[in-house]
């Protein structure tokens, strides 16, 4: 009887440990890289992939993965600005041209451009500056032939720095526009 | 000539005491203005309570910008004492005190009594002899009443301590509204405005706070009723809806929209119904409006000359004049409650952002030392003698116009964008 109790107790302990470690792992995964909801929408919104049967030529998992990588690259490639400026540099125009060709290839995707500033200057003025940076990028995408309805903008001013800390190393990374894919 | 001069000096020295110092005019901009020195020995009463009330009084004395506390280390009798004996006045005079303050703090059931005595040392006049009774959890309100009475009775100054500061508080990655009394006591977070709120602005009756929230994934303007905590969406045009400022007459609100392509300043009636009237027309950024107390002028920041500078628009004729010419970055103008001055942010020669003041005619620009670590978001006290601001350390400070008294109001950090309310009832 005692032994039976012990066994049950042990099993409970083991399962508790599994449960905890499972939780912990789950927690870590979330921290490392939550999938933005917009991306999930895009991927689950292509039902053809899921119904592909064995024996067909294409690799079932390869296509969504490639798409995921492309999307990740699209969102990670940012453009940067000079202090208190919102005009596009040559580098920024090059990045925007890539964005335009991606958007042309995926007409079902929309993009939201976020304008950001470094911590210098006043918060209020930076809300306007962030807006103008996003607008510059938006205008250029439209100039490159993207339908204006597909490109929205939002300014975060200096509220969402990419790099914390003061100094030009952090500031130059924070004066940026970011690109978020929105599902159609 | 010499005789006249010496007579004037005698008059100046004699007259305040002859008049009983009932209403001494203090020109806070005068170069010769010196803060009144106060000796305040430890308060009598239960030690922990008495010491904490003393500390708040010491902080509030400094905040007034009119008094400065003499270091207790130099006192002949450091206390605790509850009464300034007339025979000891010479001791306080000896260390240079203009006023001596003594107090007793005691608990009485759920209440606390703060019995204060303030004496003008040179005349032995009892400026104040009052008992302030408060609930045990709001002793700070007793201190506020004491400080306002001391300023009024000793120097004829208007009260300030029944006013609040609203600010943005950063908690983790979120930002929320936070209100406190102007000395940092009675702080309370206002939660539930979404992940990011900005630009809080108090209405001139203290009943509403306009602010920006990204609640609907766009910087939109909301108005909060301070008593009911009910929030109404005020403006949600495409683009930014930011930097609200109430018209002191209480009927209109000025703010910045980018719906027409670039940030421009608009004004609209508070009740809504009519489309906002566009006030500025330039290719550049126009932002941060502030309406003068008489409702006739609008100060704002514009980059139309290449760098951010302060401009003033006549709201009747719509004529615009540039106010600042010094420096390459001047932003966030705010009218003083008396309308004679504008405070703003100035990138100074030390390459730091400082609070600066300028007369509304564009003369007498003055850069305040502040913390020297980068100051932002100036806001005037209700009587217009002081400016609160946030610094790069995330705390809120109050300074006088001389810049000799810079008092930290908050302790925890994480605060930005303070806005000082009018006096509350």
Interface residues (C-beta under 8 A of the other chain):
Chain A: X84 X120 X121 X122 X123 X124 X125 X127 X128 X129 X131 X132 X135 X153 X154 X155 X156 X157 X159
Chain B: X175 X196 X198 X199 X212 X217 X218 X219 X239 X240 X242 X243 X256 X258 X261 X262 X263 X285 X287 X288 X301 X307 X308 X329 X331 X332 X345 X353 X376 X377 X416 X417
